[in-house]
Protein backbone atom coordinates (compact mmCIF):
# COMPACT_ATOMS: atom_id res chain seq x y z
CA UNK A 1 0.00 0.00 0.00
CA UNK A 2 2.37 2.74 1.15
CA UNK A 3 5.62 3.24 2.91
CA UNK A 4 6.17 5.60 5.77
CA UNK A 5 9.07 7.79 6.80
CA UNK A 6 8.97 8.94 10.42
CA UNK A 7 9.61 12.50 11.46
CA UNK A 8 9.65 13.79 15.00
CA UNK A 9 9.49 10.17 16.18
CA UNK A 10 11.06 11.10 19.49
CA UNK A 11 10.62 14.83 19.97
CA UNK A 12 13.01 16.32 22.51
CA UNK A 13 12.00 19.03 24.93
CA UNK A 14 14.08 21.52 22.91
CA UNK A 15 12.25 20.58 19.68
CA UNK A 16 8.84 20.83 21.37
CA UNK A 17 9.68 24.24 22.85
CA UNK A 18 11.01 25.49 19.51
CA UNK A 19 8.04 24.05 17.67
CA UNK A 20 5.51 25.56 20.05
CA UNK A 21 7.13 28.99 19.76
CA UNK A 22 7.07 28.73 15.96
CA UNK A 23 3.52 27.39 15.84
CA UNK A 24 1.96 29.88 18.18
CA UNK A 25 3.56 32.89 16.51
CA UNK A 26 1.07 33.34 13.68
CA UNK A 27 -1.80 31.40 12.14
CA UNK A 28 -1.56 30.04 8.62
CA UNK A 29 -5.26 30.76 8.08
CA UNK A 30 -6.64 33.91 6.55
CA UNK A 31 -8.84 35.51 9.24
CA UNK A 32 -12.49 35.97 8.28
CA UNK A 33 -13.46 39.54 9.11
CA UNK A 34 -16.77 39.48 7.33
CA UNK A 35 -18.11 42.19 5.07
CA UNK A 36 -20.60 44.92 5.68
CA UNK A 37 -22.33 44.33 2.35
CA UNK A 38 -23.81 40.83 2.14
CA UNK A 39 -24.37 41.21 -1.60
CA UNK A 40 -22.50 42.68 -4.51
CA UNK A 41 -18.90 42.85 -5.61
CA UNK A 42 -17.33 43.38 -2.17
CA UNK A 43 -18.93 40.22 -0.87
CA UNK A 44 -17.96 38.27 -4.00
CA UNK A 45 -14.33 39.44 -3.75
CA UNK A 46 -14.14 38.52 -0.07
CA UNK A 47 -15.65 35.07 -0.68
CA UNK A 48 -13.23 34.49 -3.55
CA UNK A 49 -10.28 35.14 -1.21
CA UNK A 50 -11.52 32.27 0.96
CA UNK A 51 -11.63 29.61 -1.73
CA UNK A 52 -8.35 28.64 -0.08
CA UNK A 53 -8.21 29.93 3.49
CA UNK A 54 -4.45 29.42 3.81
CA UNK A 55 -2.28 32.52 3.70
CA UNK A 56 0.30 32.90 0.92
CA UNK A 57 3.67 31.47 1.94
CA UNK A 58 2.28 28.81 4.30
CA UNK A 59 4.53 25.86 5.07
CA UNK A 60 3.15 22.31 5.18
CA UNK A 61 4.54 21.35 8.61
CA UNK A 62 3.30 24.61 10.14
CA UNK A 63 -0.22 23.95 8.84
CA UNK A 64 -0.12 20.32 9.99
CA UNK A 65 0.85 21.33 13.53
CA UNK A 66 -1.83 24.04 13.56
CA UNK A 67 -4.48 21.56 12.43
CA UNK A 68 -3.26 19.04 15.01
CA UNK A 69 -3.62 21.61 17.78
CA UNK A 70 -7.10 22.58 16.57
CA UNK A 71 -8.05 18.89 16.63
CA UNK A 72 -6.89 18.60 20.25
CA UNK A 73 -3.64 16.71 19.59
CA UNK A 74 -0.54 17.36 21.69
CA UNK A 75 2.61 19.11 20.49
CA UNK A 76 4.46 15.83 20.95
CA UNK A 77 2.31 14.07 18.36
CA UNK A 78 4.28 12.11 15.79
CA UNK A 79 4.07 13.18 12.16
CA UNK A 80 4.87 10.68 9.43
CA UNK A 81 4.88 11.23 5.70
CA UNK A 82 2.95 8.64 3.73
CA UNK A 83 3.88 8.30 0.08
CA UNK A 84 1.73 5.94 -1.96
CA UNK A 85 3.96 4.23 -4.52
CA UNK A 86 7.15 5.58 -2.90
CA UNK A 87 9.33 3.09 -4.75
CA UNK A 88 8.89 5.13 -7.96
CA UNK A 89 10.17 8.36 -6.39
CA UNK A 90 13.87 9.28 -6.43
CA UNK A 91 15.69 10.47 -3.28
CA UNK A 92 16.04 13.97 -4.77
CA UNK A 93 12.31 14.15 -5.42
CA UNK A 94 11.55 12.96 -1.87
CA UNK A 95 13.68 15.79 -0.48
CA UNK A 96 12.09 18.36 -2.77
CA UNK A 97 8.61 17.20 -1.65
CA UNK A 98 9.54 17.71 1.97
CA UNK A 99 10.47 21.30 1.21
CA UNK A 100 7.28 22.28 -0.57
CA UNK A 101 3.84 20.93 -1.26
CA UNK A 102 4.02 22.49 -4.73
CA UNK A 103 6.64 19.97 -5.87
CA UNK A 104 4.35 17.13 -4.80
CA UNK A 105 1.52 18.49 -6.90
CA UNK A 106 3.35 17.63 -10.10
CA UNK A 107 4.07 14.08 -8.96
CA UNK A 108 1.93 11.06 -9.78
CA UNK A 109 0.46 10.91 -6.29
CA UNK A 110 -0.32 13.11 -3.33
CA UNK A 111 1.67 13.73 -0.20
CA UNK A 112 -0.23 12.55 2.85
CA UNK A 113 0.86 12.89 6.47
CA UNK A 114 -0.32 10.84 9.42
CA UNK A 115 -0.47 12.68 12.76
CA UNK A 116 -0.51 10.36 15.78
CA UNK A 117 -1.04 11.34 19.39
CA UNK A 118 0.14 8.25 21.27
CA UNK A 119 -1.00 9.64 24.63
CA UNK A 120 -4.59 9.86 23.41
CA UNK A 121 -4.42 6.83 21.12
CA UNK A 122 -5.69 8.71 18.09
CA UNK A 123 -4.46 9.71 14.65
CA UNK A 124 -5.59 11.43 11.48
CA UNK A 125 -4.43 11.73 7.89
CA UNK A 126 -3.93 15.09 6.19
CA UNK A 127 -3.23 16.09 2.58
CA UNK A 128 -2.41 19.70 1.73
CA UNK A 129 -2.06 19.33 -2.04
CA UNK A 130 -4.14 21.51 -4.38
CA UNK A 131 -5.93 18.42 -5.73
CA UNK A 132 -6.46 15.03 -4.09
CA UNK A 133 -6.27 12.28 -6.67
CA UNK A 134 -8.55 9.27 -6.63
CA UNK A 135 -5.54 6.91 -6.69
CA UNK A 136 -4.20 8.42 -3.45
CA UNK A 137 -7.58 8.09 -1.74
CA UNK A 138 -7.83 4.45 -2.79
CA UNK A 139 -4.25 3.70 -1.67
CA UNK A 140 -4.97 5.05 1.82
CA UNK A 141 -7.70 2.46 2.39
CA UNK A 142 -9.74 4.81 4.58
CA UNK A 143 -12.29 3.27 6.96
CA UNK A 144 -15.39 4.72 8.70
CA UNK A 145 -13.45 5.70 11.85
CA UNK A 146 -10.50 7.28 10.01
CA UNK A 147 -10.26 11.08 10.05
CA UNK A 148 -9.05 12.57 6.76
CA UNK A 149 -8.39 16.32 6.50
CA UNK A 150 -7.68 18.20 3.29
CA UNK A 151 -8.20 21.55 1.63
CA UNK A 152 -11.76 22.07 0.42
CA UNK A 153 -10.49 23.20 -2.97
CA UNK A 154 -8.64 19.88 -3.35
CA UNK A 155 -11.81 17.82 -3.78
CA UNK A 156 -14.51 17.76 -6.37
CA UNK A 157 -18.06 17.66 -5.01
CA UNK A 158 -18.27 13.99 -6.00
CA UNK A 159 -15.01 13.12 -4.20
CA UNK A 160 -16.15 14.97 -1.08
CA UNK A 161 -19.50 13.17 -1.05
CA UNK A 162 -17.86 9.76 -1.50
CA UNK A 163 -15.19 10.45 1.12
CA UNK A 164 -17.80 11.62 3.61
CA UNK A 165 -19.47 8.20 3.26
CA UNK A 166 -16.16 6.35 3.48
CA UNK A 167 -14.50 8.12 6.45
CA UNK A 168 -14.69 11.13 8.74
CA UNK A 169 -13.90 13.98 6.34
CA UNK A 170 -12.94 17.50 7.37
CA UNK A 171 -11.99 20.22 4.93
CA UNK A 172 -10.32 23.54 5.43
C-alpha positions as CSV (number, residue, x, y, z in Angstrom):
1,X,0.0,0.0,0.0
2,X,2.4,2.7,1.2
3,X,5.6,3.2,2.9
4,X,6.2,5.6,5.8
5,X,9.1,7.8,6.8
6,X,9.0,8.9,10.4
7,X,9.6,12.5,11.5
8,X,9.7,13.8,15.0
9,X,9.5,10.2,16.2
10,X,11.1,11.1,19.5
11,X,10.6,14.8,20.0
12,X,13.0,16.3,22.5
13,X,12.0,19.0,24.9
14,X,14.1,21.5,22.9
15,X,12.3,20.6,19.7
16,X,8.8,20.8,21.4
17,X,9.7,24.2,22.8
18,X,11.0,25.5,19.5
19,X,8.0,24.0,17.7
20,X,5.5,25.6,20.0
21,X,7.1,29.0,19.8
22,X,7.1,28.7,16.0
23,X,3.5,27.4,15.8
24,X,2.0,29.9,18.2
25,X,3.6,32.9,16.5
26,X,1.1,33.3,13.7
27,X,-1.8,31.4,12.1
28,X,-1.6,30.0,8.6
29,X,-5.3,30.8,8.1
30,X,-6.6,33.9,6.5
31,X,-8.8,35.5,9.2
32,X,-12.5,36.0,8.3
33,X,-13.5,39.5,9.1
34,X,-16.8,39.5,7.3
35,X,-18.1,42.2,5.1
36,X,-20.6,44.9,5.7
37,X,-22.3,44.3,2.4
38,X,-23.8,40.8,2.1
39,X,-24.4,41.2,-1.6
40,X,-22.5,42.7,-4.5
41,X,-18.9,42.9,-5.6
42,X,-17.3,43.4,-2.2
43,X,-18.9,40.2,-0.9
44,X,-18.0,38.3,-4.0
45,X,-14.3,39.4,-3.7
46,X,-14.1,38.5,-0.1
47,X,-15.7,35.1,-0.7
48,X,-13.2,34.5,-3.5
49,X,-10.3,35.1,-1.2
50,X,-11.5,32.3,1.0
51,X,-11.6,29.6,-1.7
52,X,-8.3,28.6,-0.1
53,X,-8.2,29.9,3.5
54,X,-4.4,29.4,3.8
55,X,-2.3,32.5,3.7
56,X,0.3,32.9,0.9
57,X,3.7,31.5,1.9
58,X,2.3,28.8,4.3
59,X,4.5,25.9,5.1
60,X,3.1,22.3,5.2
61,X,4.5,21.3,8.6
62,X,3.3,24.6,10.1
63,X,-0.2,24.0,8.8
64,X,-0.1,20.3,10.0
65,X,0.9,21.3,13.5
66,X,-1.8,24.0,13.6
67,X,-4.5,21.6,12.4
68,X,-3.3,19.0,15.0
69,X,-3.6,21.6,17.8
70,X,-7.1,22.6,16.6
71,X,-8.1,18.9,16.6
72,X,-6.9,18.6,20.3
73,X,-3.6,16.7,19.6
74,X,-0.5,17.4,21.7
75,X,2.6,19.1,20.5
76,X,4.5,15.8,20.9
77,X,2.3,14.1,18.4
78,X,4.3,12.1,15.8
79,X,4.1,13.2,12.2
80,X,4.9,10.7,9.4
81,X,4.9,11.2,5.7
82,X,3.0,8.6,3.7
83,X,3.9,8.3,0.1
84,X,1.7,5.9,-2.0
85,X,4.0,4.2,-4.5
86,X,7.1,5.6,-2.9
87,X,9.3,3.1,-4.8
88,X,8.9,5.1,-8.0
89,X,10.2,8.4,-6.4
90,X,13.9,9.3,-6.4
91,X,15.7,10.5,-3.3
92,X,16.0,14.0,-4.8
93,X,12.3,14.2,-5.4
94,X,11.5,13.0,-1.9
95,X,13.7,15.8,-0.5
96,X,12.1,18.4,-2.8
97,X,8.6,17.2,-1.7
98,X,9.5,17.7,2.0
99,X,10.5,21.3,1.2
100,X,7.3,22.3,-0.6
101,X,3.8,20.9,-1.3
102,X,4.0,22.5,-4.7
103,X,6.6,20.0,-5.9
104,X,4.4,17.1,-4.8
105,X,1.5,18.5,-6.9
106,X,3.4,17.6,-10.1
107,X,4.1,14.1,-9.0
108,X,1.9,11.1,-9.8
109,X,0.5,10.9,-6.3
110,X,-0.3,13.1,-3.3
111,X,1.7,13.7,-0.2
112,X,-0.2,12.6,2.9
113,X,0.9,12.9,6.5
114,X,-0.3,10.8,9.4
115,X,-0.5,12.7,12.8
116,X,-0.5,10.4,15.8
117,X,-1.0,11.3,19.4
118,X,0.1,8.2,21.3
119,X,-1.0,9.6,24.6
120,X,-4.6,9.9,23.4
121,X,-4.4,6.8,21.1
122,X,-5.7,8.7,18.1
123,X,-4.5,9.7,14.6
124,X,-5.6,11.4,11.5
125,X,-4.4,11.7,7.9
126,X,-3.9,15.1,6.2
127,X,-3.2,16.1,2.6
128,X,-2.4,19.7,1.7
129,X,-2.1,19.3,-2.0
130,X,-4.1,21.5,-4.4
131,X,-5.9,18.4,-5.7
132,X,-6.5,15.0,-4.1
133,X,-6.3,12.3,-6.7
134,X,-8.6,9.3,-6.6
135,X,-5.5,6.9,-6.7
136,X,-4.2,8.4,-3.5
137,X,-7.6,8.1,-1.7
138,X,-7.8,4.5,-2.8
139,X,-4.3,3.7,-1.7
140,X,-5.0,5.1,1.8
141,X,-7.7,2.5,2.4
142,X,-9.7,4.8,4.6
143,X,-12.3,3.3,7.0
144,X,-15.4,4.7,8.7
145,X,-13.5,5.7,11.9
146,X,-10.5,7.3,10.0
147,X,-10.3,11.1,10.0
148,X,-9.1,12.6,6.8
149,X,-8.4,16.3,6.5
150,X,-7.7,18.2,3.3
151,X,-8.2,21.5,1.6
152,X,-11.8,22.1,0.4
153,X,-10.5,23.2,-3.0
154,X,-8.6,19.9,-3.4
155,X,-11.8,17.8,-3.8
156,X,-14.5,17.8,-6.4
157,X,-18.1,17.7,-5.0
158,X,-18.3,14.0,-6.0
159,X,-15.0,13.1,-4.2
160,X,-16.2,15.0,-1.1
161,X,-19.5,13.2,-1.0
162,X,-17.9,9.8,-1.5
163,X,-15.2,10.4,1.1
164,X,-17.8,11.6,3.6
165,X,-19.5,8.2,3.3
166,X,-16.2,6.3,3.5
167,X,-14.5,8.1,6.4
168,X,-14.7,11.1,8.7
169,X,-13.9,14.0,6.3
170,X,-12.9,17.5,7.4
171,X,-12.0,20.2,4.9
172,X,-10.3,23.5,5.4
